[in-house]
Amino acid sequence: MDAVFTMVTIWLIILVILVIVAWWIKRLLNACALANLTEWGNPWLNYLDGLNRLFCQYYHRLEYIPIELPKQGSAVIVANHLSGLDPLLLFAATRRPLHFLIAREQYERFGLRWLFKAAGCIPVDRSTRPERALRAAWRTLKAGEVIALFPQGKIVLPGESKKPLKRGGLWLAQRTQSPVYPVHLTGITGRGHIFRGILWRSQAKLVSYPPLTWTAESQPEQLQDLIEADLTTLRELSNLE
């Protein structure tokens, strides 16, 4: 009799725990649905979008000026690169799906490839055929989508020596006549690291600037200045547009 009573008690406890867990999951999903601002065409990606916005807002205390992308048509977002948190902050500051160009070794990380693929990320084989990624990005822009990238090419901390920006992103913008949206990120605690940047709580700040537009009248000298500029120059140029 005692054994039966014990088993019933155990199952009741398990049932109560499952009900509580289900209730919290339902609350979380509702909160994610309310926070979701980007239509990804997939309900689970929409939930993840909302979860990411909550994560950036409440855990990383993100302060930002929204990136005012056009409602339709192609665009290129360029930002400085401080940590693995950077893409999440960019996702949280926009209302359109972003398609990131990311290094192949990051794209193939165990357990994350499905997510990168579902989000339309474009892997870059930097040591072999990087032009394949450029062609894929070009097709994405021609389809009216938004590309996001870090033209410094790697994580670069403030004060480190700066090299000219990688040419690919600005080349894509020119060839597709897509506006370029400069973004500057600061306040990240885990700077210089992929996972520490995500896990260590930050006081993140994101500042977006007016877009740089490409026109048929653009002077070659101006285009060369933009290709070789660092993000500070991009901000200065964006204020002159």
C-alpha positions in Angstrom: 0.0 0.0 0.0 2.8 2.4 0.9 4.6 1.6 -2.4 1.4 2.5 -4.4 1.0 5.7 -2.4 4.7 6.6 -3.1 4.3 5.9 -6.8 1.1 8.0 -7.0 2.8 10.8 -5.2 5.9 10.7 -7.5 3.6 10.8 -10.6 1.6 13.7 -9.2 4.8 15.6 -8.5 6.0 14.9 -12.1 2.6 16.0 -13.4 2.7 19.3 -11.5 6.3 20.0 -12.7 5.2 19.3 -16.3 2.2 21.6 -15.9 4.4 24.4 -14.5 7.0 24.0 -17.2 4.3 24.0 -19.9 2.8 27.2 -18.4 6.2 28.9 -18.4 6.9 27.8 -22.0 3.5 29.1 -23.0 4.2 32.5 -21.3 7.6 32.7 -23.0 6.2 31.9 -26.4 3.5 34.6 -25.9 6.2 37.1 -24.9 8.3 36.2 -27.9 5.3 36.5 -30.2 4.6 40.0 -28.8 8.2 41.1 -29.1 8.6 39.8 -32.7 8.8 42.6 -35.2 10.3 40.9 -38.3 8.3 38.5 -40.5 10.7 35.7 -41.4 8.1 33.5 -43.1 8.6 30.8 -40.5 6.8 30.8 -37.1 9.7 29.4 -35.2 12.1 32.0 -36.7 9.5 34.6 -35.7 9.6 33.3 -32.1 13.4 33.3 -32.2 13.3 36.9 -33.4 11.1 37.9 -30.5 13.3 36.0 -28.1 16.4 37.7 -29.4 14.8 41.1 -29.0 14.0 40.3 -25.4 17.5 38.9 -24.8 19.2 42.0 -26.2 16.8 44.5 -24.5 16.7 43.0 -21.0 19.9 41.1 -20.6 22.3 43.2 -22.7 20.4 46.4 -22.0 20.5 47.4 -25.6 20.1 51.1 -26.4 19.7 51.8 -30.1 18.5 54.0 -32.8 16.5 51.7 -35.2 18.1 51.0 -38.5 15.4 52.6 -40.8 15.6 50.3 -43.7 13.2 50.7 -46.7 10.1 48.6 -46.4 11.0 47.0 -49.7 14.0 46.7 -51.9 17.7 45.8 -51.3 20.0 47.3 -48.8 23.4 46.6 -47.3 24.2 47.1 -43.6 27.8 47.5 -42.5 29.0 47.5 -38.9 32.1 47.3 -36.8 32.8 43.9 -35.4 33.5 43.5 -31.6 32.1 40.1 -30.6 29.7 37.2 -31.3 26.9 39.4 -29.9 27.1 41.8 -32.9 24.7 40.0 -35.3 22.1 39.6 -32.5 22.1 43.3 -31.9 21.7 44.1 -35.6 18.7 41.7 -35.8 17.2 43.4 -32.8 17.5 46.9 -34.4 15.7 46.1 -37.7 12.3 45.0 -38.9 13.4 43.1 -41.9 15.2 39.8 -42.3 19.0 40.2 -42.5 21.2 37.8 -44.5 24.7 37.8 -43.0 27.9 36.9 -44.8 29.8 34.8 -42.3 33.0 32.8 -42.4 32.5 29.2 -43.4 34.0 27.9 -40.2 31.4 29.8 -38.2 28.6 28.6 -40.5 29.6 25.0 -39.9 29.6 25.2 -36.1 28.0 22.1 -34.6 24.4 22.6 -33.7 24.1 26.0 -35.4 24.2 25.2 -39.1 20.5 24.7 -39.3 19.8 28.1 -37.8 22.3 29.9 -40.1 20.8 28.1 -43.1 17.2 28.9 -42.0 18.1 32.6 -41.6 19.6 32.7 -45.1 23.2 33.3 -44.0 25.8 33.2 -46.8 29.0 31.2 -45.9 32.3 32.7 -47.1 35.2 30.5 -48.0 37.9 33.1 -47.4 40.8 30.8 -48.3 39.4 29.2 -51.5 36.5 30.8 -53.5 35.2 33.9 -51.8 33.6 35.0 -55.1 31.0 32.3 -54.7 29.7 34.1 -51.6 29.7 37.4 -53.5 27.6 35.9 -56.3 25.1 34.5 -53.7 24.9 37.9 -52.0 24.5 39.6 -55.3 21.5 37.4 -56.1 20.1 38.1 -52.6 20.3 41.8 -53.2 18.8 41.5 -56.7 15.9 39.7 -55.1 15.2 42.8 -53.0 16.6 41.4 -49.7 19.0 42.9 -47.1 22.6 41.9 -46.7 24.5 42.5 -43.4 28.3 42.2 -43.0 31.3 43.3 -41.1 33.6 44.8 -43.7 36.6 44.9 -41.3 36.7 41.2 -42.0 37.3 40.1 -38.4 36.8 41.2 -34.9 38.7 44.5 -34.5 38.8 46.2 -31.0 38.8 49.9 -30.5 42.4 51.3 -30.7 43.7 48.4 -32.8 45.4 49.3 -36.0 42.9 49.7 -38.8 43.2 48.4 -42.3 41.0 49.4 -45.3 37.6 47.8 -45.3 37.1 44.7 -47.3 35.8 45.7 -50.8 33.1 43.0 -51.2 30.2 44.8 -49.4 30.7 48.1 -51.0 31.2 46.5 -54.4 27.8 44.7 -54.0 26.1 47.9 -53.0 27.4 49.7 -56.1 26.6 46.9 -58.5 23.0 46.5 -57.2 22.5 50.2 -56.5 21.7 49.4 -52.9 21.9 52.0 -50.1 24.6 51.3 -47.5 23.5 51.7 -43.8 26.5 52.3 -41.5 26.1 51.1 -37.9 28.4 51.6 -34.9 28.4 49.2 -31.9 29.8 49.9 -28.4 29.3 48.9 -24.8 29.9 45.1 -25.3 31.5 43.5 -22.3 32.9 40.4 -24.0 34.7 42.2 -26.7 37.1 40.2 -28.7 35.3 36.9 -28.1 32.5 35.0 -29.8 30.7 33.3 -27.0 31.8 35.5 -24.1 30.3 38.4 -26.1 26.9 36.6 -26.0 27.1 35.3 -22.4 28.7 38.2 -20.5 26.1 40.9 -19.8 26.6 44.2 -21.6 25.4 47.7 -21.7 25.2 47.6 -25.5 24.6 50.6 -27.7 23.9 50.7 -31.4 23.9 53.8 -33.5 22.8 53.8 -37.1 23.5 56.6 -39.5 21.7 57.9 -42.7 22.3 55.6 -45.7 24.9 56.2 -48.3 23.2 56.1 -51.7 24.8 55.1 -55.0 23.8 57.0 -58.1 24.9 57.0 -61.7 26.5 60.4 -61.1 28.8 59.1 -58.3 32.4 60.1 -58.9 35.0 57.4 -59.1 37.1 59.3 -56.5 34.2 59.3 -54.0 33.6 55.6 -54.6 37.3 54.9 -53.9 37.1 56.9 -50.7 34.1 54.9 -49.5 35.7 51.6 -50.3 38.8 52.5 -48.4 37.1 54.3 -45.5 36.9 53.1 -41.9 33.6 53.3 -40.0 34.5 56.8 -38.6 34.8 58.1 -42.2 31.6 56.3 -43.1 29.8 58.2 -40.3 31.2 61.5 -41.5 30.3 60.9 -45.1 26.8 59.8 -44.1 26.2 63.1 -42.3 27.2 64.9 -45.5 24.6 63.0 -47.7 
